[in-house]
Every structure is written in structure tokens, then in C-alpha cells.
């Protein structure tokens, strides 16, 4: 009887450990990457700060073809003129695939 309880406990423990490792090994989401970046210094989800809100960005580009690639390059290269004269600083150190996830998350903020 004691042996079957130990086996049951061991199976539960191993299952929980495997689940924990799986969660830890998952790639970060666009939101997670945004929280680690400096983007929130100039942008907020629902209100203009230095730059437009993510909701404004999502609304402006909603339904446009190739918008993810276009905005990914804009984040990496920086620029000015689309939202006024305050420039968006370039982010060349960010990996393109990570920026793409971030842009997809921004675009998901459309109302």
C-alpha cells in the first residue's frame, strides 16, 4: 500500500515538474517582449504619451497588407513624420522576429 502511494506521489511530482519546465521554456509573447523593452516609455495601450497609443496605431493600420513587416522595419529603423515631428528612436539591437511579435501584439489592441 505504501509503495503505491509513493508511486502516485512520484508521478504527480514528475508531472508538475514537466509542466513547470514546459511553461518556462515557452517563447515570450509579444506582450512579454513589450514589457521588457523601452516601448512603454513613449507609448501606452489606451492613451497618447510621447507617441500614439497602441490602440491608435492598431486602428490606423487595421486591414493594411504587409503592415506587420512594414511596422517591424519602422520599429527597428526608427523614423518621424507618421505621427508628428517627434521621432521614434531606432531599435537596431532588437531581433526582427521579436519585434514582429511585438507589432502583432500592438495590432491586436484594435477596438
MODELLER restraints for C-alpha pairs under 7 A, 6 or more apart:
rsr = mdl.restraints
at = mdl.atoms
rsr.add(forms.Gaussian(group=physical.xy_distance, feature=features.Distance(at['CA:29:A'], at['CA:101:A']), mean=6.86, stdev=0.5))
rsr.add(forms.Gaussian(group=physical.xy_distance, feature=features.Distance(at['CA:30:A'], at['CA:101:A']), mean=4.54, stdev=0.5))
rsr.add(forms.Gaussian(group=physical.xy_distance, feature=features.Distance(at['CA:30:A'], at['CA:102:A']), mean=4.14, stdev=0.5))
rsr.add(forms.Gaussian(group=physical.xy_distance, feature=features.Distance(at['CA:30:A'], at['CA:104:A']), mean=6.98, stdev=0.5))
rsr.add(forms.Gaussian(group=physical.xy_distance, feature=features.Distance(at['CA:30:A'], at['CA:105:A']), mean=5.23, stdev=0.5))
rsr.add(forms.Gaussian(group=physical.xy_distance, feature=features.Distance(at['CA:31:A'], at['CA:102:A']), mean=6.52, stdev=0.5))
rsr.add(forms.Gaussian(group=physical.xy_distance, feature=features.Distance(at['CA:31:A'], at['CA:105:A']), mean=6.19, stdev=0.5))
rsr.add(forms.Gaussian(group=physical.xy_distance, feature=features.Distance(at['CA:33:A'], at['CA:102:A']), mean=6.44, stdev=0.5))
rsr.add(forms.Gaussian(group=physical.xy_distance, feature=features.Distance(at['CA:34:A'], at['CA:102:A']), mean=6.09, stdev=0.5))
rsr.add(forms.Gaussian(group=physical.xy_distance, feature=features.Distance(at['CA:42:A'], at['CA:49:A']), mean=5.74, stdev=0.5))
rsr.add(forms.Gaussian(group=physical.xy_distance, feature=features.Distance(at['CA:42:A'], at['CA:50:A']), mean=4.77, stdev=0.5))
rsr.add(forms.Gaussian(group=physical.xy_distance, feature=features.Distance(at['CA:42:A'], at['CA:51:A']), mean=5.48, stdev=0.5))
rsr.add(forms.Gaussian(group=physical.xy_distance, feature=features.Distance(at['CA:43:A'], at['CA:49:A']), mean=5.59, stdev=0.5))
rsr.add(forms.Gaussian(group=physical.xy_distance, feature=features.Distance(at['CA:43:A'], at['CA:50:A']), mean=6.50, stdev=0.5))
rsr.add(forms.Gaussian(group=physical.xy_distance, feature=features.Distance(at['CA:43:A'], at['CA:51:A']), mean=5.45, stdev=0.5))
rsr.add(forms.Gaussian(group=physical.xy_distance, feature=features.Distance(at['CA:43:A'], at['CA:52:A']), mean=6.17, stdev=0.5))
rsr.add(forms.Gaussian(group=physical.xy_distance, feature=features.Distance(at['CA:43:A'], at['CA:53:A']), mean=5.51, stdev=0.5))
rsr.add(forms.Gaussian(group=physical.xy_distance, feature=features.Distance(at['CA:43:A'], at['CA:54:A']), mean=6.85, stdev=0.5))
rsr.add(forms.Gaussian(group=physical.xy_distance, feature=features.Distance(at['CA:44:A'], at['CA:53:A']), mean=5.11, stdev=0.5))
rsr.add(forms.Gaussian(group=physical.xy_distance, feature=features.Distance(at['CA:44:A'], at['CA:54:A']), mean=6.31, stdev=0.5))
rsr.add(forms.Gaussian(group=physical.xy_distance, feature=features.Distance(at['CA:45:A'], at['CA:53:A']), mean=5.24, stdev=0.5))
rsr.add(forms.Gaussian(group=physical.xy_distance, feature=features.Distance(at['CA:45:A'], at['CA:54:A']), mean=4.74, stdev=0.5))
rsr.add(forms.Gaussian(group=physical.xy_distance, feature=features.Distance(at['CA:45:A'], at['CA:55:A']), mean=5.98, stdev=0.5))
rsr.add(forms.Gaussian(group=physical.xy_distance, feature=features.Distance(at['CA:46:A'], at['CA:53:A']), mean=5.36, stdev=0.5))
rsr.add(forms.Gaussian(group=physical.xy_distance, feature=features.Distance(at['CA:46:A'], at['CA:54:A']), mean=6.51, stdev=0.5))
rsr.add(forms.Gaussian(group=physical.xy_distance, feature=features.Distance(at['CA:46:A'], at['CA:55:A']), mean=5.75, stdev=0.5))
rsr.add(forms.Gaussian(group=physical.xy_distance, feature=features.Distance(at['CA:47:A'], at['CA:53:A']), mean=4.93, stdev=0.5))
rsr.add(forms.Gaussian(group=physical.xy_distance, feature=features.Distance(at['CA:54:A'], at['CA:106:A']), mean=5.52, stdev=0.5))
rsr.add(forms.Gaussian(group=physical.xy_distance, feature=features.Distance(at['CA:54:A'], at['CA:109:A']), mean=6.40, stdev=0.5))
rsr.add(forms.Gaussian(group=physical.xy_distance, feature=features.Distance(at['CA:55:A'], at['CA:109:A']), mean=5.20, stdev=0.5))
rsr.add(forms.Gaussian(group=physical.xy_distance, feature=features.Distance(at['CA:55:A'], at['CA:110:A']), mean=5.21, stdev=0.5))
rsr.add(forms.Gaussian(group=physical.xy_distance, feature=features.Distance(at['CA:55:A'], at['CA:111:A']), mean=6.96, stdev=0.5))
rsr.add(forms.Gaussian(group=physical.xy_distance, feature=features.Distance(at['CA:58:A'], at['CA:106:A']), mean=6.31, stdev=0.5))
rsr.add(forms.Gaussian(group=physical.xy_distance, feature=features.Distance(at['CA:58:A'], at['CA:107:A']), mean=4.38, stdev=0.5))
rsr.add(forms.Gaussian(group=physical.xy_distance, feature=features.Distance(at['CA:58:A'], at['CA:108:A']), mean=6.89, stdev=0.5))
rsr.add(forms.Gaussian(group=physical.xy_distance, feature=features.Distance(at['CA:58:A'], at['CA:109:A']), mean=6.06, stdev=0.5))
rsr.add(forms.Gaussian(group=physical.xy_distance, feature=features.Distance(at['CA:58:A'], at['CA:110:A']), mean=4.85, stdev=0.5))
rsr.add(forms.Gaussian(group=physical.xy_distance, feature=features.Distance(at['CA:59:A'], at['CA:110:A']), mean=5.44, stdev=0.5))
rsr.add(forms.Gaussian(group=physical.xy_distance, feature=features.Distance(at['CA:61:A'], at['CA:67:A']), mean=6.75, stdev=0.5))
rsr.add(forms.Gaussian(group=physical.xy_distance, feature=features.Distance(at['CA:68:A'], at['CA:100:A']), mean=6.53, stdev=0.5))
rsr.add(forms.Gaussian(group=physical.xy_distance, feature=features.Distance(at['CA:68:A'], at['CA:103:A']), mean=6.24, stdev=0.5))
rsr.add(forms.Gaussian(group=physical.xy_distance, feature=features.Distance(at['CA:68:A'], at['CA:104:A']), mean=6.57, stdev=0.5))
rsr.add(forms.Gaussian(group=physical.xy_distance, feature=features.Distance(at['CA:71:A'], at['CA:103:A']), mean=6.74, stdev=0.5))
rsr.add(forms.Gaussian(group=physical.xy_distance, feature=features.Distance(at['CA:72:A'], at['CA:99:A']), mean=5.78, stdev=0.5))
rsr.add(forms.Gaussian(group=physical.xy_distance, feature=features.Distance(at['CA:72:A'], at['CA:100:A']), mean=5.48, stdev=0.5))
rsr.add(forms.Gaussian(group=physical.xy_distance, feature=features.Distance(at['CA:72:A'], at['CA:103:A']), mean=6.39, stdev=0.5))
rsr.add(forms.Gaussian(group=physical.xy_distance, feature=features.Distance(at['CA:75:A'], at['CA:90:A']), mean=6.23, stdev=0.5))
rsr.add(forms.Gaussian(group=physical.xy_distance, feature=features.Distance(at['CA:75:A'], at['CA:91:A']), mean=6.19, stdev=0.5))
rsr.add(forms.Gaussian(group=physical.xy_distance, feature=features.Distance(at['CA:76:A'], at['CA:90:A']), mean=5.27, stdev=0.5))
rsr.add(forms.Gaussian(group=physical.xy_distance, feature=features.Distance(at['CA:76:A'], at['CA:91:A']), mean=4.48, stdev=0.5))
rsr.add(forms.Gaussian(group=physical.xy_distance, feature=features.Distance(at['CA:76:A'], at['CA:92:A']), mean=5.00, stdev=0.5))
rsr.add(forms.Gaussian(group=physical.xy_distance, feature=features.Distance(at['CA:76:A'], at['CA:94:A']), mean=6.99, stdev=0.5))
rsr.add(forms.Gaussian(group=physical.xy_distance, feature=features.Distance(at['CA:77:A'], at['CA:90:A']), mean=4.62, stdev=0.5))
rsr.add(forms.Gaussian(group=physical.xy_distance, feature=features.Distance(at['CA:77:A'], at['CA:91:A']), mean=6.39, stdev=0.5))
rsr.add(forms.Gaussian(group=physical.xy_distance, feature=features.Distance(at['CA:77:A'], at['CA:92:A']), mean=6.55, stdev=0.5))
rsr.add(forms.Gaussian(group=physical.xy_distance, feature=features.Distance(at['CA:78:A'], at['CA:88:A']), mean=5.06, stdev=0.5))
rsr.add(forms.Gaussian(group=physical.xy_distance, feature=features.Distance(at['CA:78:A'], at['CA:89:A']), mean=4.86, stdev=0.5))
rsr.add(forms.Gaussian(group=physical.xy_distance, feature=features.Distance(at['CA:78:A'], at['CA:90:A']), mean=3.76, stdev=0.5))
rsr.add(forms.Gaussian(group=physical.xy_distance, feature=features.Distance(at['CA:78:A'], at['CA:91:A']), mean=6.82, stdev=0.5))
rsr.add(forms.Gaussian(group=physical.xy_distance, feature=features.Distance(at['CA:79:A'], at['CA:87:A']), mean=5.49, stdev=0.5))
rsr.add(forms.Gaussian(group=physical.xy_distance, feature=features.Distance(at['CA:79:A'], at['CA:88:A']), mean=5.31, stdev=0.5))
rsr.add(forms.Gaussian(group=physical.xy_distance, feature=features.Distance(at['CA:79:A'], at['CA:89:A']), mean=6.79, stdev=0.5))
rsr.add(forms.Gaussian(group=physical.xy_distance, feature=features.Distance(at['CA:80:A'], at['CA:86:A']), mean=6.32, stdev=0.5))
rsr.add(forms.Gaussian(group=physical.xy_distance, feature=features.Distance(at['CA:80:A'], at['CA:87:A']), mean=4.38, stdev=0.5))
rsr.add(forms.Gaussian(group=physical.xy_distance, feature=features.Distance(at['CA:80:A'], at['CA:88:A']), mean=6.18, stdev=0.5))
